[in-house]
């Protein structure tokens, strides 16, 4: 199969080789180890979240949501989560 003269099969083959190489490297260096992520790791404060928090003035929530590619509701939840983390 080819898309504009590029053989798609070769990309699939390269992806397979890269994936196997990465898995081999990880199993060599990390074999037997357990990597644990905290349950709330996805909710940790990020630089983007802190930047948004610095720019909020109470009236520009929708504008910041559009700027960051979020919905207005998602922006509200993010701001609420940030303020809860900052308080504690």
Beta strands, then each sheet from edge to edge (+ up, - down):
strand 1: 2-3
strand 2: 6-7
sheet 1: 1+ 2-
end
